[in-house]
Amino acid sequence: MAYQVKRLKVNYKTLEEFKQFKEYGQQELSMLEDLQDNIIEDNADSPFYGIYFADKLVARMSLYERDAKYDLYFDPPQTFLELWKLEVLPNYQYKNYGRALVDFAKSFGLPIKTNARLKSRGFWEKMGFKPVPYNVERDLSENPFVWLPHGVKLKDAKQDKKTASS
């Protein structure tokens, strides 16, 4: 079954919808601050995307486009997407809502970086993401996973260290 991913409006209705999520309140997943910072007008471009079942928001994520100058992961360096805070309400899990959100992000054709939460490694691997060898200077306690579209490779960590020490 195909699900329609919608860009969420930046408004107080969306703020209320976020409160229904199980992880609401956990700093790692709380989109509340991001949303509150972006509440300017109802039709403002938003980095938030979601899937509704009937009139209920059942899955959500943040998707940010990052400029190539901030790319520490891909070869060649390029614009990429950073996927954050993917979450599906408990009663809607295991019904491909998470897959639909990830497939939507992949449809942009850009490399994607995300940070896997505890117990989510299997999900990301199923979605075709690969864990990145941890680099303490680059990853700052994150657990990065990446998805590489055709023609994009992971930056060589050894080469990265040589460049940094030059």
C-alpha positions in Angstrom: 0.0 0.0 0.0 1.3 3.4 -0.9 1.1 6.2 1.6 1.1 9.9 0.9 3.8 11.8 2.6 2.9 15.4 3.2 5.0 18.4 4.2 3.6 19.4 7.6 2.6 23.0 8.1 4.4 25.0 10.7 1.6 25.9 13.0 0.0 25.2 16.4 -2.2 22.4 15.0 1.0 20.5 14.1 2.4 21.3 17.5 -0.6 19.6 19.1 -0.3 16.6 16.8 3.3 16.1 17.9 2.1 15.6 21.5 0.5 12.3 20.6 3.8 10.6 19.8 5.2 8.1 22.4 8.6 9.7 22.4 7.1 13.1 23.0 9.2 14.8 25.6 12.4 12.9 25.0 15.0 15.4 24.0 16.4 13.1 21.3 13.1 12.9 19.4 11.2 16.0 20.5 10.5 18.1 17.4 8.7 20.6 19.6 11.6 23.0 19.8 12.3 22.8 16.1 8.6 23.4 15.4 8.2 26.3 17.8 11.3 27.9 16.3 9.8 27.6 12.9 6.2 28.9 13.7 6.1 32.0 11.6 3.2 31.5 9.3 0.9 28.6 8.4 2.3 28.2 4.9 6.1 28.6 5.7 8.4 25.9 4.2 8.9 23.3 6.8 11.5 20.6 7.3 8.8 18.3 8.8 7.0 15.6 6.8 4.4 13.2 7.9 1.8 10.6 7.0 -1.9 10.8 8.0 -4.3 7.9 8.5 -7.7 9.5 8.2 -7.1 12.8 10.0 -4.5 11.5 12.5 -0.8 12.1 12.1 0.7 8.6 12.5 4.3 9.0 11.2 6.7 11.9 11.1 10.3 13.0 10.3 12.5 16.0 9.9 14.4 16.3 6.6 17.1 19.0 6.2 19.0 19.8 3.1 22.7 20.4 3.9 25.1 22.2 1.7 28.2 20.4 0.2 30.5 22.6 2.4 29.2 20.8 5.5 29.6 17.3 3.9 31.9 15.2 6.0 30.7 11.8 4.7 30.4 11.6 0.9 32.8 11.3 -2.0 32.6 13.6 -3.9 31.4 16.2 -1.3 27.9 17.3 -2.2 24.6 18.6 -1.0 22.9 15.9 1.1 19.9 15.3 3.2 19.9 14.8 6.9 17.0 12.7 8.2 16.1 13.2 11.8 13.5 12.1 14.3 11.7 9.5 12.2 8.9 8.1 14.4 5.7 6.1 13.9 3.0 5.9 16.5 3.0 2.5 18.2 -0.4 1.3 16.8 0.8 2.0 13.3 4.3 0.4 13.5 5.2 -2.5 11.2 2.8 -1.2 8.5 5.4 0.4 6.2 4.9 4.0 7.3 8.5 4.3 8.3 9.5 2.8 4.9 7.3 5.3 3.1 9.0 8.2 4.8 12.5 6.8 4.0 11.5 6.1 0.4 10.2 9.7 0.1 13.6 11.0 1.3 15.4 8.7 -1.1 13.2 10.1 -4.0 15.2 13.3 -3.9 18.2 11.3 -5.3 20.7 12.9 -2.8 22.8 11.0 -0.3 21.2 10.8 3.1 22.7 10.8 6.6 20.8 9.9 9.7 21.7 8.9 13.3 20.3 5.6 14.4 18.7 5.4 17.8 19.1 2.5 20.1 17.4 -0.6 18.7 16.8 1.0 15.3 20.0 -0.4 13.5 18.0 -3.3 11.9 15.4 -0.9 10.5 18.1 1.4 8.8 19.9 -1.6 7.4 16.7 -2.9 5.9 16.2 0.5 4.3 19.6 0.1 2.6 21.5 2.4 4.9 25.1 1.5 6.0 26.7 2.3 9.3 29.6 4.8 9.1 32.9 3.9 10.8 32.8 6.1 13.9 35.2 9.1 13.9 35.3 10.8 17.3 36.1 14.2 15.8 33.5 14.1 13.0 30.6 12.2 14.6 30.5 13.8 18.1 28.7 10.9 19.9 26.3 10.3 17.0 25.7 6.9 15.5 25.7 7.8 11.8 24.1 5.7 9.0 24.1 6.7 5.4 22.3 5.9 2.2 24.3 6.3 -1.0 22.6 6.9 -4.4 24.2 5.6 -7.5 27.6 7.3 -8.2 28.2 8.4 -4.6 30.8 6.7 -2.3 31.5 7.0 1.4 34.5 9.3 2.0 37.6 7.3 3.0 38.1 7.9 6.7 41.9 7.3 6.4 42.2 9.9 3.7 40.1 12.2 5.9 42.6 11.9 8.7 45.6 12.6 6.5 43.9 15.7 5.2 43.1 16.9 8.7 46.7 16.4 9.9 48.2 18.3 6.9 
